[in-house]
Amino acid sequence: MDQGDERRAHAHGMRGLTAAFVARVTARNRLPLDYSVASLRVVDFLIDGLRKGGADRERARETLFGLGAYVGEVLVRRAGAVWVDFDARERAYFGQPVGVRMPDGRVWNPLGKVHNRFDAGGPEESLHTFYLTLPGRARRAAA
């Protein structure tokens, strides 16, 4: 992902952007990013590592975008969500161009949730917990 991916992100391209990010980071680091709910703990760990390593938001921007896309794709694959392009009002509110819509119609901002975890840290911003407590997800067996 390059810097322009964030600005050019569209719902129809998020799966491909996510797959490219996962391929790149797992090839180098052998990370268990398998789109499972449990893998969201790995995302929490990676974000905490960025924070502890002293990365500022600008230096970590591409990685945070990739991790946010990954979290969104987990919601798509495991919770029945679909990627959506935010309208102007939603873009202004969420600060992101895309998000996910749950089966019950609720809209969530996984890219922003990753930024919140990076900025605030701590267990209250856990992405794994976010998924487990997320209202509106489809009831599916975890794979």
Backbone bond lengths (Angstrom), bond angles and torsions (degrees), N, CA, C in turn:
res aa  C-N    CA-C-N  psi(-1)  N-CA   C-N-CA  omega(-1)  CA-C   N-CA-C  phi
1 M - - - 1.443 - - 1.509 109.32 -
2 D 1.286 115.22 135.29 1.454 117.42 174.50 1.523 109.09 -107.68
3 Q 1.322 115.53 176.84 1.457 119.88 -175.43 1.518 112.49 -57.91
4 G 1.295 118.68 -30.95 1.446 121.43 -178.56 1.521 114.29 -73.86
5 D 1.341 118.14 -17.94 1.451 120.79 -179.06 1.521 111.55 -57.70
6 E 1.319 117.18 -39.65 1.461 120.57 -179.39 1.520 110.52 -61.38
7 R 1.306 116.58 -47.35 1.463 120.56 -176.82 1.519 112.10 -72.58
8 R 1.325 116.88 -31.63 1.464 121.17 -177.31 1.526 112.76 -94.34
9 A 1.313 117.73 3.05 1.455 120.63 -175.83 1.526 111.18 -61.92
10 H 1.312 114.71 131.99 1.459 122.40 175.30 1.519 107.60 -132.24
11 A 1.304 115.52 150.63 1.458 120.94 -176.80 1.527 111.99 -51.82
12 H 1.324 117.65 -43.94 1.470 120.28 -175.80 1.527 113.15 -66.53
13 G 1.307 119.01 -18.06 1.457 121.12 -178.92 1.520 115.24 -103.50
14 M 1.322 117.15 -0.94 1.470 118.97 -173.52 1.523 113.08 -67.64
15 R 1.291 118.10 -36.74 1.469 119.47 179.53 1.523 110.40 -60.98
16 G 1.332 117.77 -43.62 1.459 121.70 179.04 1.516 112.62 -67.48
17 L 1.332 117.63 -41.64 1.464 120.89 176.77 1.527 110.31 -61.21
18 T 1.318 115.30 -42.44 1.464 119.90 -179.68 1.521 110.86 -64.94
19 A 1.320 117.27 -45.73 1.465 120.72 -179.62 1.526 111.08 -60.72
20 A 1.325 117.40 -40.40 1.467 120.35 178.55 1.523 111.03 -65.29
21 F 1.323 117.05 -42.23 1.468 121.27 177.66 1.529 110.23 -61.34
22 V 1.319 117.31 -49.03 1.465 121.42 -178.59 1.523 110.40 -61.06
23 A 1.314 117.89 -43.61 1.467 121.15 179.23 1.525 110.57 -60.20
24 R 1.318 116.39 -42.04 1.463 120.67 -178.52 1.530 111.58 -67.40
25 V 1.319 117.96 -47.91 1.467 118.92 -175.65 1.522 112.72 -76.95
26 T 1.319 117.99 -29.45 1.463 118.15 179.20 1.518 111.85 -78.64
27 A 1.321 118.19 -28.04 1.467 120.83 177.67 1.523 110.94 -66.02
28 R 1.319 116.53 -37.90 1.461 120.48 -178.42 1.515 112.52 -82.16
29 N 1.310 117.26 -36.32 1.465 120.43 -168.34 1.519 115.07 -118.39
30 R 1.312 117.64 -4.03 1.467 121.80 -179.04 1.524 111.81 53.64
31 L 1.297 116.24 42.27 1.458 121.65 179.42 1.520 110.03 -78.83
32 P 1.323 117.16 142.05 1.466 120.14 -179.44 1.536 112.03 -83.02
33 L 1.317 115.72 64.27 1.467 120.32 176.72 1.526 107.67 -93.59
34 D 1.315 115.56 87.72 1.465 122.16 -173.99 1.525 112.68 -111.69
35 Y 1.318 117.63 15.59 1.466 124.02 179.16 1.520 112.72 67.59
36 S 1.320 117.29 17.60 1.459 120.07 175.47 1.522 109.46 -86.10
37 V 1.318 115.60 161.52 1.466 120.33 175.85 1.529 109.14 -62.09
38 A 1.325 117.16 -40.88 1.465 121.02 179.64 1.527 112.09 -60.17
39 S 1.332 117.81 -29.72 1.468 120.37 -178.98 1.530 112.03 -67.22
40 L 1.312 117.35 -15.13 1.473 119.35 176.69 1.532 110.94 -66.39
41 R 1.327 117.34 -22.89 1.471 120.26 172.74 1.523 110.03 -65.41
42 V 1.325 116.39 -36.26 1.466 121.06 176.82 1.525 109.31 -63.53
43 V 1.335 116.77 -41.82 1.465 120.55 178.15 1.529 109.84 -60.80
44 D 1.325 117.49 -45.15 1.470 120.47 176.26 1.529 110.43 -55.94
45 F 1.323 116.12 -46.21 1.460 122.02 -179.63 1.530 111.69 -61.68
46 L 1.330 116.39 -43.76 1.468 120.26 179.91 1.524 111.61 -63.76
47 I 1.312 116.97 -42.75 1.462 120.34 179.42 1.518 110.33 -65.57
48 D 1.327 116.65 -41.73 1.466 119.83 176.91 1.526 110.58 -61.13
49 G 1.326 116.69 -37.96 1.463 120.71 177.60 1.512 112.44 -64.35
50 L 1.318 117.06 -39.94 1.470 120.22 175.89 1.526 110.55 -60.51
51 R 1.314 115.72 -44.47 1.472 120.41 -179.53 1.537 110.48 -63.22
52 K 1.318 116.22 -49.19 1.463 120.75 -177.57 1.521 111.30 -66.57
53 G 1.335 116.44 -28.77 1.448 121.20 178.24 1.520 113.45 -76.85
54 G 1.316 116.66 -3.45 1.454 120.80 175.76 1.521 115.16 85.78
55 A 1.330 117.44 12.10 1.467 119.12 179.13 1.524 109.79 -67.69
56 D 1.325 115.44 137.30 1.454 117.62 172.40 1.526 107.62 -91.47
57 R 1.318 115.97 169.21 1.461 120.64 -174.71 1.526 111.96 -59.54
58 E 1.316 117.37 -37.77 1.467 120.51 -178.62 1.532 110.79 -65.98
59 R 1.325 117.04 -45.83 1.472 119.79 179.43 1.524 111.68 -66.69
60 A 1.318 116.48 -30.47 1.465 121.03 -177.19 1.527 112.66 -92.89
61 R 1.321 118.47 0.43 1.464 122.49 -170.97 1.529 113.40 -52.95
62 E 1.322 117.60 -50.70 1.466 120.05 -177.53 1.523 111.58 -63.74
63 T 1.312 116.39 -42.08 1.465 120.00 178.97 1.521 110.44 -65.46
64 L 1.326 117.17 -42.82 1.465 120.18 178.93 1.529 110.91 -62.91
65 F 1.331 116.80 -39.60 1.460 120.14 177.05 1.531 109.78 -62.11
66 G 1.324 117.02 -45.97 1.461 120.53 179.25 1.516 112.24 -61.85
67 L 1.324 116.75 -41.74 1.467 120.06 178.38 1.523 111.15 -67.44
68 G 1.324 117.13 -37.64 1.464 120.32 176.49 1.519 111.49 -64.52
69 A 1.330 116.14 -40.79 1.461 120.44 176.47 1.528 109.89 -62.97
70 Y 1.316 116.20 -39.73 1.462 120.56 178.41 1.531 110.80 -62.01
71 V 1.337 116.49 -47.22 1.469 120.17 178.43 1.532 109.81 -58.67
72 G 1.321 116.92 -43.73 1.457 120.05 177.48 1.511 112.61 -60.62
73 E 1.317 116.38 -40.46 1.464 120.12 -179.71 1.528 111.16 -68.84
74 V 1.333 117.81 -33.16 1.467 119.84 173.03 1.533 109.33 -62.17
75 L 1.327 117.30 -41.78 1.468 120.23 177.31 1.529 111.15 -62.44
76 V 1.320 116.58 -38.51 1.466 120.63 178.14 1.526 110.03 -64.70
77 R 1.315 116.58 -48.68 1.465 120.23 -173.97 1.519 114.04 -77.07
78 R 1.320 117.62 -31.37 1.467 120.57 -172.87 1.526 114.70 -108.37
79 A 1.327 117.64 -22.80 1.459 119.73 -174.06 1.524 112.89 -116.17
80 G 1.329 117.38 1.60 1.449 120.38 178.07 1.518 115.08 80.50
81 A 1.335 117.26 15.03 1.462 121.26 179.43 1.528 110.23 -75.96
82 V 1.329 115.54 167.13 1.462 122.29 172.27 1.523 107.57 -132.32
83 W 1.316 116.23 145.76 1.465 120.79 175.14 1.524 108.96 -69.05
84 V 1.327 116.63 139.31 1.465 121.80 176.47 1.520 109.55 -135.96
85 D 1.330 114.56 147.70 1.461 120.21 170.85 1.520 107.35 -81.88
86 F 1.316 116.76 131.06 1.450 119.81 177.41 1.518 109.98 -74.96
87 D 1.325 116.10 143.02 1.456 119.98 173.10 1.539 108.16 -77.87
88 A 1.302 117.36 177.45 1.470 121.39 -175.00 1.532 111.85 -58.39
89 R 1.311 116.78 -41.23 1.474 120.23 -179.85 1.529 110.76 -65.51
90 E 1.326 116.76 -43.92 1.464 120.79 179.28 1.526 111.32 -67.04
91 R 1.340 116.59 -38.57 1.475 120.07 176.92 1.522 110.23 -59.65
92 A 1.320 115.62 -44.82 1.466 119.84 179.69 1.530 110.65 -63.77
93 Y 1.311 116.96 -40.65 1.465 120.84 -178.16 1.529 111.65 -71.30
94 F 1.329 116.70 -49.18 1.460 121.22 -175.25 1.523 113.95 -86.05
95 G 1.323 117.76 -24.04 1.454 120.89 -177.24 1.517 113.37 74.00
96 Q 1.318 117.23 20.57 1.462 122.89 -179.01 1.523 108.89 -138.00
97 P 1.336 117.60 155.04 1.465 119.80 -179.85 1.528 114.24 -83.24
98 V 1.332 117.61 -22.34 1.464 121.57 -175.28 1.515 110.49 -136.54
99 G 1.314 114.43 161.27 1.458 121.89 175.18 1.514 107.91 -158.35
100 V 1.315 115.51 -160.61 1.462 120.32 178.69 1.520 109.74 -128.79
101 R 1.329 114.67 147.40 1.461 121.64 174.86 1.528 107.25 -110.47
102 M 1.312 114.63 129.11 1.461 120.97 -179.07 1.522 110.15 -82.46
103 P 1.337 117.49 165.88 1.465 120.28 179.40 1.534 113.54 -57.38
104 D 1.325 118.15 -27.37 1.465 120.37 179.63 1.528 112.76 -86.77
105 G 1.354 117.23 2.32 1.457 121.62 177.32 1.517 115.19 97.05
106 R 1.321 118.02 -10.82 1.467 120.63 178.87 1.524 109.98 -68.01
107 V 1.321 115.43 146.02 1.454 121.92 179.27 1.528 108.27 -109.54
108 W 1.331 115.64 134.91 1.463 121.62 179.44 1.520 109.65 -126.48
109 N 1.322 114.67 158.14 1.454 123.23 -174.80 1.534 110.08 -119.82
110 P 1.331 119.26 80.11 1.466 119.95 -178.12 1.527 113.10 -64.24
111 L 1.327 118.30 -31.12 1.467 120.29 177.83 1.528 109.69 -63.29
112 G 1.310 116.39 -42.45 1.455 120.98 178.22 1.518 112.75 -69.02
113 K 1.340 116.97 -35.49 1.466 120.20 178.19 1.532 110.30 -61.68
114 V 1.312 117.01 -37.77 1.468 120.74 178.03 1.531 109.83 -65.52
115 H 1.317 116.81 -41.73 1.472 119.77 176.95 1.527 110.87 -63.24
116 N 1.332 117.29 -39.03 1.468 120.34 177.55 1.520 110.65 -61.70
117 R 1.330 116.92 -43.07 1.465 120.41 178.68 1.530 110.27 -61.86
118 F 1.328 116.28 -42.44 1.458 120.41 179.64 1.525 110.65 -64.61
119 D 1.318 117.06 -45.40 1.465 120.94 -176.68 1.523 112.92 -70.84
120 A 1.324 117.35 -42.43 1.460 120.68 -172.84 1.526 113.38 -100.78
121 G 1.324 116.06 -31.26 1.454 119.28 -175.81 1.516 110.11 61.96
122 G 1.286 116.28 -168.53 1.449 120.90 174.75 1.517 114.28 80.87
123 P 1.316 115.07 159.04 1.468 120.91 -174.93 1.531 113.67 -65.93
124 E 1.313 117.97 -24.91 1.467 119.54 -180.00 1.527 112.56 -68.20
125 E 1.322 117.86 -15.48 1.462 122.01 178.14 1.528 111.97 -108.27
126 S 1.320 117.32 16.40 1.461 121.12 -179.45 1.524 111.31 -61.28
127 L 1.317 116.32 131.67 1.460 121.09 178.37 1.525 111.24 -74.89
128 H 1.311 116.54 -30.46 1.457 120.21 175.29 1.528 109.93 -64.79
129 T 1.312 116.84 -46.69 1.466 120.87 177.71 1.527 110.56 -64.85
130 F 1.329 117.24 -38.79 1.464 121.51 176.60 1.523 109.78 -53.19
131 Y 1.317 117.09 -48.63 1.459 119.91 179.73 1.526 111.08 -62.12
132 L 1.314 117.09 -47.65 1.463 120.93 -174.88 1.522 112.84 -64.52
133 T 1.315 117.34 -27.51 1.472 121.12 -178.59 1.522 112.52 -103.84
134 L 1.304 117.32 5.25 1.460 122.83 -175.59 1.525 111.59 -69.34
135 P 1.328 117.02 119.61 1.471 117.93 175.63 1.523 110.12 -76.30
136 G 1.324 114.87 153.08 1.451 120.50 172.84 1.503 116.23 88.78
137 R 1.329 117.51 2.85 1.460 117.08 -178.76 1.538 110.41 -82.06
138 A 1.309 115.10 153.35 1.449 121.38 178.48 1.523 108.63 -71.02
139 R 1.285 116.12 147.26 1.461 120.12 177.03 1.517 108.59 -87.14
140 R 1.335 115.34 105.98 1.464 121.08 178.48 1.497 108.33 -132.36
141 A 1.300 115.24 154.48 1.455 119.39 173.63 1.515 108.60 -71.94
142 A 1.324 116.44 133.76 1.459 120.46 178.03 1.516 109.34 -69.11
143 A 1.300 115.78 134.81 1.479 120.27 179.27 1.506 109.94 -101.91
